[in-house]
Amino acid sequence: MLPRLAGLSGAGRRSAAVAGRNVSALKPAYWLVMLGGLLDPVFYLFSIGIGVGSLVGEIPLPGGQTIGYAEFVAPAMLAASAMSGAIVETTFNFFGKMKFMRLYEGMLATPVRPIEIALGELGWAMLRGSLYSAVFLAIMVAMDLTSPLRALAAFPATVLVGFAFGALGMAIATLIRSWQDFDMIGAGQFALFLFSGTFVPATTYPAALRWLVEITPLYRAVDLIRGISLGTVGPVQLLDVLYLLALTAGGLAVAGRRMERLLCR
């Protein structure tokens, strides 16, 4: 039992070392990139949540409750921010390190294993995503779009969303062949952003389209964070959590196996 625990501890240290390498390699320009990723959802919140919201009025929820449009949109912007931060870090940056910088080949000359590289890169992506989430939640509280306690409860949910999309992005990065493939990733990400119950309730879609919307990962993320933010948590949020946990585990499993094939040949 003790050797097994020691092995797990060693794997955790090696994964943390991979994340630490990214921190030590940061350049000043990187903070500008992070600032841009943070401002995107904030601009959407102000332009659509408040600007368009003044025309839309209130949104009815399934339980009969009505809320302001900004309250409806803000949790979706938070989920989309967690998604985009994780996807960018674990696709574009991860692909460049693996295919062109050949960074991971050097790491594999040490005791670090492919799955530990994947966990370390995912942990680094979560540092970035958690910063986005914390700042956005503070803005939501300042604008009275949620309460401080609900914001604290929503923070772990945003971290889970980031892990799920980070694992998915890493798995995709091991499958793509060239930089041109990122156009498809961008198109898919934008489609999720528009059609995941982000700006209108899923109940407004036709039945067949609603079913398709509700099985997308961003919809499950939006549903989870919106339920916590609005205080309408129910059994369906447990389904959201299980969905995102399964996506995290599946993405990491695919990423680990693919990295072992690509880097250990």
Salt bridges, closest charged atoms under 4 A:
GLU89 OE1 - ARG128 NH1 2.85
GLU105 OE2 - ARG102 NH1 3.19
GLU116 OE1 - ARG14 NE 2.80
GLU116 OE2 - ARG113 NH2 2.85
GLU121 OE1 - LYS97 NZ 3.30
ASP181 OD2 - ARG177 NE 3.77
GLU214 OE2 - ARG210 NE 2.85
ASP223 OD2 - ARG220 NH2 3.80
ASP240 OD1 - ARG220 NH2 2.70
